[in-house]
């Protein structure tokens, strides 16, 4: 029972898990089909001709989410986990890479896979994120101070101009 609760990443190394993960994904896919089709799932080859899909359900049994877990969240978690695993192992599938939010460059994006898979357990990634936040805060503070100075000059300039207008009336 204890072995069933052990995380795959604790049993297998990162590289071994990357080899095993397509099998895990296929079992998950079959579990989703099982849920969608009300208990009927077949191991037929789909349009993408994935060779794992030709294996029988005895060899690769379907897995369904634990009770209380939404199937869409369960699927999203495993998809993201697979992406992070692939990224950590040096895989570069550009189609799966999330696009940078508008206004940020790829350089500014953080590597979430480093939080899970780096040999330093993510400490370098966390340090880089703290430094980035501190730099952005300093830039924002500098921008606020610049705006304050411009507004102060504008207000003082208009007050001085108003005083000159009031004295001539």
DOSENU-44820 format. One line per 4 residues: number of its first residue (from 1); their letters; for each residue z, y, x of N, C-alpha, C, O. Coordinates in steps of 0.001 Angstrom, whole numbers, plus 500000, padded with zeros to 6 digits. Atoms other than C-alpha are relative to their C-alpha. Last residue first. Layout:
<torkols>
NUM	A	Z Y X Z Y X Z Y X Z Y X | ... $
</torkols>
This chain:
<torkols>
169	XXXX	500133 499675 501415 487355 591371 494208 500910 501084 499574 500909 501466 498404 | 501043 499020 500214 486975 591417 498016 499854 500378 498528 499153 501340 498212 | 499587 498721 499459 490343 589795 498590 498934 501056 499778 499246 502246 499730 | 498970 499387 500845 489549 586923 496221 500386 501382 500514 500691 502266 499712 $
165	XXXX	500634 499558 501236 486279 586068 498007 501002 500741 499121 500661 501752 498506 | 500883 498886 499664 487972 585940 501435 499332 500550 498761 499160 501764 498652 | 499136 498871 499694 490764 583838 500030 499163 501223 500336 499484 502344 499942 | 499515 499459 501261 488202 581517 498429 500869 501221 500240 500798 502189 499482 $
161	XXXX	501124 499303 500628 486423 581023 501790 500417 500646 498694 499972 501750 498381 | 500215 498801 499201 489726 580191 503490 498859 500816 499401 498920 502045 499369 | 498867 499124 500291 490497 577772 500679 499830 501308 500756 500049 502384 500200 | 500246 499416 501319 487004 576263 500973 501129 500929 499597 500885 501925 498915 $
157	XXXX	501160 499102 499944 487357 575790 504720 499746 500654 498657 499420 501839 498596 | 499550 498786 499325 490855 574362 504349 498867 501020 500087 499089 502223 499949 | 499055 499321 500888 489592 571879 501764 500457 501310 500635 500485 502346 499971 | 500741 499490 501156 486520 570936 503826 500920 500785 499072 500545 501851 498584 $
153	XXXX	500837 498881 499556 488504 570639 507059 499263 500626 498821 499155 501849 498729 | 499088 498900 499660 491121 568516 505322 499211 501229 500439 499496 502349 500014 | 499520 499407 501251 488416 566380 503737 500935 501178 500265 500867 502198 499579 | 501134 499314 500636 486699 565810 507086 500448 500683 498712 500084 501831 498455 $
149	XXXX	500305 498810 499202 490002 565006 508807 498868 500794 499366 498943 502021 499288 | 498924 499021 500208 491068 562634 506021 499694 501299 500740 499868 502387 500191 | 500218 499430 501335 487685 560894 506156 501067 501049 499706 500764 502107 499154 | 501191 499140 499916 488025 560393 509902 499745 500687 498666 499434 501877 498618 $
145	XXXX	499592 498792 499283 491590 559061 509489 498823 500978 500116 499017 502189 500009 | 499147 499236 500911 490385 556609 506831 500417 501303 500660 500398 502356 500021 | 500872 499419 501017 487570 555453 509102 500787 500866 499031 500336 501944 498644 | 500757 498924 499355 489979 554943 512002 499085 500696 499013 498939 501918 499057 $
141	XXXX	499051 498913 499816 492266 552934 509715 499323 501192 500654 499569 502335 500269 | 499775 499409 501318 489323 550804 508651 500948 501183 500096 500725 502213 499460 | 501217 499267 500370 488307 550230 512267 500174 500685 498656 499758 501830 498481 | 500055 498811 499142 491890 549314 513202 498773 500847 499661 498854 502074 499606 $
137	XXXX	498966 499079 500482 492114 546956 510229 499983 501289 500803 500107 502378 500242 | 500489 499397 501255 488791 545359 511168 500996 500998 499440 500608 502044 498922 | 501094 499081 499658 489997 544838 514749 499464 500692 498744 499220 501898 498748 | 499391 498828 499362 493299 543354 513554 498934 501034 500347 499140 502233 500160 $
133	XXXX	499318 499215 501044 491475 541026 511171 500607 501263 500578 500524 502328 499966 | 501039 499401 500840 489110 539898 513956 500630 500866 498911 500178 501984 498661 | 500593 498901 499229 492022 539324 516326 498928 500722 499184 498843 501949 499216 | 499000 498907 499946 493863 537281 513707 499433 501202 500738 499611 502342 500310 $
129	XXXX	499940 499377 501333 490698 535238 513040 501006 501147 499970 500742 502193 499377 | 501210 499193 500160 490209 534593 516761 499997 500714 498644 499607 501878 498551 | 499841 498829 499145 493825 533440 517087 498798 500927 499848 498955 502143 499745 | 499032 499112 500660 493354 531113 514093 500227 501270 500806 500327 502354 500230 $
125	XXXX	500680 499421 501168 490207 529653 515665 500926 500959 499270 500504 502046 498875 | 500952 499003 499489 491989 529165 519004 499270 500680 498850 499045 501889 498886 | 499269 498814 499536 494946 527472 517246 499048 501073 500545 499285 502260 500318 | 500370 498761 500664 492735 525142 515222 500667 501250 500529 500439 502333 499990 $
121	XXXX	499526 500000 501389 494322 521841 516157 499806 501344 499315 500574 501717 498428 | 498787 499167 499990 493743 522451 519900 500588 500182 498599 501461 501024 498390 | 498956 500675 499231 491329 519483 520019 501290 500809 500053 502363 500242 500258 | 499963 499609 498591 489253 521011 517246 501181 499338 500706 502193 499013 500085 $
117	XXXX	500469 500964 499031 488745 518985 514076 500114 500415 501457 499865 499584 502331 | 499734 501419 500235 490451 520509 511096 499791 499130 501223 500549 498188 501456 | 498629 500130 500494 490782 524221 511832 500389 498546 499812 501558 498185 499947 | 499092 499935 498842 487649 524038 513984 501456 499876 499564 502293 499390 500324 $
113	XXXX	499899 501349 499432 485684 522884 510919 500945 499977 501205 501564 498951 501487 | 498916 500738 500643 486519 526203 509262 500151 498601 500572 501246 498038 500547 | 500310 501416 499960 484337 528024 511777 501174 499216 499424 502125 498890 500136 | 499030 500849 499329 484624 531694 510913 499590 498540 499883 498891 498154 498947 $
109	XXXX	499516 501110 500804 481767 533999 510081 500938 499135 500824 500787 499017 502040 | 498721 499672 500610 481548 537226 512071 500563 498862 499162 501749 498871 498831 | 498995 499953 498946 478809 535889 514365 501381 500241 499403 502374 499733 499925 | 499586 501367 499716 476724 534904 511319 501109 499972 501046 501979 499102 501008 $
105	XXXX	500969 500766 499236 476636 538573 510372 500529 498595 500208 501704 498328 499957 | 499439 500659 498832 478549 540281 507637 498899 499230 500698 497927 498805 500073 | 499263 499073 499167 477451 542925 505131 500645 499344 501216 501239 500035 502043 | 500740 498785 499680 476436 540476 502474 500880 500938 500802 502060 501124 500505 $
101	XXXX	499853 499023 501068 478368 537230 502749 499287 501290 500403 499173 501603 501588 | 498981 498993 499719 476892 534926 505367 500108 500949 498822 499092 501340 498249 | 500558 498748 499502 474949 532027 503978 501130 500990 500198 502162 500923 499529 | 499866 498900 500939 476633 528684 503718 499434 501272 500606 499511 501491 501815 $
97	XXXX	499138 498927 499513 475195 526043 505987 500093 501110 498971 499074 501571 498457 | 498650 500096 500551 473833 523091 504039 500881 501159 500408 501907 501408 499774 | 500064 499902 501456 470157 523897 504553 501394 499994 499388 501624 500613 498350 | 500042 498602 500432 470805 524652 508221 499943 500149 498491 500375 501171 497958 $
93	XXXX	500872 500077 501154 471826 521068 508933 499994 501382 499369 500872 501707 498570 | 500440 498665 500433 473226 521382 512388 498974 499831 498900 497770 499765 499147 | 501141 500076 500911 475342 518443 513393 499603 501390 499566 500456 502253 499361 | 501192 499409 499410 477569 519148 516359 498762 499877 499147 497670 500242 499581 $
89	XXXX	500624 500994 499120 480354 516787 515384 498690 500509 500579 497947 499748 501198 | 499106 500259 498873 482436 519639 513992 499387 499028 501002 499681 499088 502196 | 499988 498816 499145 479550 520783 511793 500854 499780 501247 500487 500205 502343 | 501309 499916 499353 479034 517306 510375 499963 501166 500982 499452 501038 502095 $
85	XXXX	500069 501099 499046 482752 516954 509648 498693 500054 500781 498689 499902 502003 | 499133 499635 498879 482850 520381 508034 499988 498920 501082 499995 499225 502274 | 500623 498880 499285 479850 519540 505838 500822 500375 501230 500266 500570 502311 | 501146 500546 499266 481328 516159 504899 499285 501075 500805 498868 500833 501938 $
81	XXXX	499438 500783 498904 484632 517811 503937 498877 499427 500866 498954 499469 502094 | 499551 499047 498976 482740 520386 501871 500568 499266 501213 500315 499657 502353 | 501211 499377 499462 480917 517637 499948 500375 500958 501127 499759 500933 502193 | 500623 500973 499099 484141 515653 499542 498701 500543 500605 498362 500209 501740 $
77	XXXX	499148 500222 498835 485978 518667 498126 499318 499073 500999 499276 499367 502194 | 500115 498818 499139 483096 519618 495824 500838 499833 501272 500401 500211 502359 | 501310 500050 499351 482962 516067 494397 499827 501171 500973 499317 500988 502079 | 499957 501159 499111 486680 516054 493664 498695 499900 500793 498699 499682 502005 $
73	XXXX	499205 499580 498844 486487 519539 492182 500059 498893 501046 500021 499161 502247 | 500787 498981 499292 483642 518431 489894 500738 500500 501243 500122 500712 502287 | 501063 500652 499244 485484 515213 488965 499148 501009 500778 498680 500705 501876 | 501278 499673 500622 488644 517059 487947 498871 499460 500872 498887 499640 502089 $
69	XXXX	500869 499219 499123 491673 515301 489401 498661 500190 499303 498019 499221 498897 | 499561 498614 499941 494363 514228 486911 499146 500877 500898 499358 502088 500950 | 499680 499398 501298 493853 510524 487496 500527 501417 500206 501320 501676 501111 | 498669 500345 500515 492414 509788 490924 500250 500702 498666 499655 501741 498380 $
65	XXXX	498897 499121 499585 488685 510290 491299 501332 499518 499437 501383 498868 498393 | 499842 498899 500948 486387 507294 490892 501173 500866 500437 502049 500405 501168 | 498646 499444 499952 485174 505000 493646 500041 501167 499023 499159 502026 499032 | 499787 498597 500393 482128 502777 493217 501473 500394 500095 502371 499570 499916 $
61	XXXX	499519 499762 501368 481946 499512 495168 500207 501487 499705 500569 502266 500586 | 499654 498582 499986 479742 499251 498278 500477 500390 498596 499735 501011 497835 | 499896 499549 498615 479263 495601 499116 500497 501437 500106 501199 501796 501051 | 498995 500841 499352 480021 494353 495606 500221 500437 501445 501352 500448 501931 $
57	XXXX	498686 499427 500291 478185 497322 494105 501117 499140 500581 502230 499625 500781 | 499383 500360 501279 475062 496044 495806 501348 500685 499833 501944 501175 500792 | 498911 500967 499850 473327 497892 498622 500654 499742 498652 500735 500632 497806 | 500519 501328 500314 470006 499603 497762 501063 498915 500148 500831 497771 499757 $
53	XXXX	500043 500169 501438 471705 503004 497551 499448 498639 499596 499591 498236 498442 | 498693 500442 500482 472651 502768 501205 499995 499738 498500 500792 498944 498001 | 499856 501452 499871 468968 502911 502153 501350 499472 499513 501449 498310 499119 | 498840 500227 499149 468650 506446 500718 500215 498493 500103 500422 497842 499079 $
49	XXXX	500105 501284 499293 465171 506546 499195 501104 499796 501031 500840 499339 502143 | 499942 499699 498579 465362 510261 498223 499982 498743 500872 500030 498847 502097 | 501183 499295 499507 464073 509555 494701 500047 500236 501503 498993 500265 502138 | 500376 498768 500684 466764 507005 493938 498801 500633 500678 498174 500032 501550 $
45	XXXX	500441 499000 499041 467092 503389 494986 499540 501221 499233 498745 501119 498299 | 501444 499874 499845 468997 501391 492436 499679 501106 500977 500463 502037 501164 | 500249 499625 498608 472608 500414 492864 498503 500080 500240 497975 499452 501157 | 500859 500951 499296 473381 500412 489169 499739 500521 501396 499780 501727 501635 $
41	XXXX	500565 499421 498788 476258 502026 487365 499149 498933 500670 499553 497776 500787 | 501176 500708 499494 477420 501432 483826 499468 500721 501230 499126 501902 501169 | 499668 501320 499475 480992 502426 482985 498821 499233 500542 499011 498186 501160 | 499040 500748 500801 480411 505394 480683 500236 498577 500473 500406 497678 499649 $
37	XXXX	500696 500984 500822 477269 506667 482348 500943 499110 499207 500521 498089 498663 | 501010 499365 500855 478778 509882 483728 499354 499025 499027 499009 499404 497908 | 499318 499118 500944 481942 508189 485065 499012 500621 499011 499293 500704 497816 | 499201 500873 500855 480022 505359 486681 500692 500824 498926 500726 500439 497757 $
33	XXXX	500938 500618 500946 477520 507859 488050 500728 499112 499011 500401 499101 497825 | 500399 498912 500899 480395 509823 489588 499018 499468 498956 499124 499787 497772 | 498866 499726 500885 481845 506629 491035 499679 501096 498998 500084 501028 497837 | 499971 501070 500995 478435 505680 492423 501150 500193 499020 501005 499903 497833 $
29	XXXX	501153 499775 500887 478165 509036 494162 499980 498962 498891 499735 499286 497729 | 499641 498891 500880 481691 508550 495570 498887 500273 498999 499149 500491 497816 | 498996 500526 500931 480769 505139 496961 500428 501081 499008 500631 500801 497826 | 500716 500865 500951 477627 506665 498449 500967 499401 498989 500646 499306 497805 $
25	XXXX	500723 499161 500953 479651 509486 500014 499263 499163 498965 499213 499531 497792 | 499002 499408 500884 482035 506980 501604 499312 500852 498935 499652 500777 497755 | 499567 501097 500869 479114 505039 503029 501036 500501 498992 501019 500119 497822 | 501054 500261 500996 477600 508266 504379 500363 498861 499042 499982 498897 497872 $
21	XXXX	499981 499081 501150 481035 509045 505917 498838 499810 499021 499057 499968 497820 | 499551 500640 501235 481283 505940 508111 499817 500882 498770 499753 500371 497651 | 500844 501169 500240 479211 507274 511023 500344 499370 498649 499450 498948 497915 | 501332 499495 500317 480885 510689 510816 499036 498854 499734 498165 498975 498872 $
17	XXXX	500001 499571 501394 484251 508978 510604 498632 500542 499598 498193 500358 498463 | 500058 501208 500831 483537 507178 513848 499954 500358 498525 499241 499727 497744 | 501344 500571 499862 482740 510492 515552 499833 498743 499157 498786 498544 498540 | 501013 499122 500586 485855 512221 514206 498607 499381 500062 497882 499394 499068 $
13	XXXX	500218 498754 499273 488155 509331 515012 498889 500788 499339 498206 500289 498445 | 501234 499910 499231 488995 506771 512368 499971 501309 500765 500498 502314 500289 | 500342 501354 499592 492438 505890 511032 498794 500016 500928 498781 499334 501953 | 498909 500488 499163 493909 509404 510811 499689 498605 500541 500183 498227 501604 $
9	XXXX	500049 499273 498731 490642 510946 509557 501128 499587 500937 501051 499850 502137 | 501024 500566 499115 490462 508227 506899 499950 500690 501355 499660 500048 502365 | 501240 499233 499995 493782 509469 505478 498984 499349 500929 499352 498869 502001 | 500309 499398 498707 496429 506806 505023 498659 500694 499936 497691 500134 499420 $
5	XXXX	499657 498587 500043 497434 506222 501399 499679 500723 501299 499772 501948 501364 | 500862 499343 500981 495660 502869 501139 500235 501504 499965 499325 502263 499631 | 501337 499856 499415 497314 501697 504372 499046 500708 499045 498159 501434 499494 | 499947 498868 499081 500783 502346 502895 498625 500268 500604 498253 501423 500807 $
1	X	500000 498801 500837 500000 500000 500000 500000 501254 500876 499342 502242 500549 $
</torkols>
